[in-house]
Amino acid sequence: MAAFLDVSSLGLRGTALMKGTTWRGLAAMIALGVLAIGLFASQAMLATREHKIPEGREEVVFWHFWGGADRAIVEEVAARFNASQEQYFVRPIAMPGNNLDLKFFLSVTGGDPPDLLNIDDPVIADWGHRGAILALDEVASEAEVTRLKSWLFPAAQRLVTYNKRMYGVPNGLDIRALYYNQTMLDRFGLKPPRSIADLDHIARTIAPPEQTTPYEHHGFLPDSRRIWAWGPVFGGQFYDAADGEVTLTSPEIEAALAWMASYRDQYGPSEIARFRHGDQSLPGKTFPLFAERYAVVMDGQWRVRDIRAFQESQREKNEAVTKFGAIPLPPPPGGKSNAGWVNGNNFVIPRGASSPQGAWTFIQFWCGFEGHESEAAQTCVAGGWIPVSQNVVDQPEFQHFLQEEPLFQAFIDLAGSDNQYPVPVIPGAPFFNNEVKNVAESAMASPTKPDIQQMLEDAQARIQSHIDRAKEL
């Protein structure tokens, strides 16, 4: 185990830390981090006293970032696991706030990492490349890994595979689709979009570009952060794993960004910024689709329950109930159906863990692998989470959930698609992720008509240089 803190291994937040922090400030942050680890260690000791480990059991220390109602779900899953067998005892520890990665690396440096960690940043490859986490073939048999690969949705497998080895298991997927306000579309005589042309038609019909008065509604506005989703929809990829080359300048990615920037050309960057700012001013962070600020919005599966709650409140008030729908991102001619960007929460086992086998056993229980599908279905229903395998989706409890939440089916269909892609799982992925979003934001916010091709060429060169260096560390 390394006896020093390699800040370059901290991924996204570590990179940001280095860019804007002096060494004195960095030392102070590390000192605060050490103090934080000490405080969490104290909390862990209290938790151990409150939840005494049964005699003969092997403890599995599990760090996670969930709070509120989700934290209660995590603790309930751990309690079910602990009651299901007599060999291991999982102790979940909530690590709220930022810099979970910094806290993790401090624990590694101190020689006392957790046995299991849940992360949602694209750092799998960075950590695997530096040996901070175990590949699954180091804790599971070859036969188990082979079965797991065929058991997982393709998108789930892609999230945790680096250099042809799996370095974790997703416990839930995040998928983006288009939500639409059918009631609003009906008012304008419009149908849900099935193509990019349909989506553009909705935008121009509800918010004519030539309008001279301030806009109160927009049919649709692209979000610069979602270039990661539109790239695959247009048929493109951001990275060629075969030759290790960044491919931002491919015709498909350029077409996707040019289409997004066309909204800047039609409405102007100031109008888009003004309207987006208005979204943030909605009371209680209201979903803009409820306020009819848009007719169509890209968002994740967590909005399904928000929609049901909104409709129930309308019924309680004896108001007309708004109709909503959810569909895949519509492709252009030559694009890909059921395509987009996937991310999620991933279980990883730190190198140096005291109970790697216990961590692997708990992962299987939570995710549903090796006969635990019904347990996983119960967990996904409780959290409103997308399962990582069709075998879990097929469980009666989850099928009942889909009957109660029909909008969720669109996300399940997308989860099983072969056209859902994460940020490339390579060293330097956090930088890659940010740079791609930054170039899209610059294109949409440019005060003058942007040179899309040049912007992508410049970004591609920066990213390629960064990931080449990251692979050498």
Secondary structure, 3 states (H helix, E strand, C coil): CCCCCCHHHHHHHHHHHHHCCCHHHHHHHHHHHHHHHHHHHHHHHHHHHHCCCCCCCEEEEEEECCCHHHHHHHHHHHHHHHHHCCCEEEEEEECCCCCHHHHHHHHHHCCCCCCEEEECCCCHHHHHHCCCECCHHHCCCHHHHHHHHHHCCHHHHHHCEECCEECCEEEEEEEEEEEEEHHHHHHCCCCCCCCHHHHHHHHHHHCCCCCCCCCCCECCCCCHHHHHHHHHHCCCCCEECCCCEECCCCHHHHHHHHHHHHHHHHHCHHHHHHHHHHHHCCHHHCCCCCCCCECEEEEECCHHHHHHHHHHHHHHCCCCCCCEEEECCCCCCCCCCCCEEEEEEEEECECCCCCHHHHHHHHHHHHCCCCCHHHHHHHHHHHCCECCCHHHHCCHHHHHHHHHCCCHHHHHHHHCCCCEECCCCCCCHHHHHHHHHHHHHHHHHCCCCCCHHHHHHHHHHHHHHHHHHHHHC
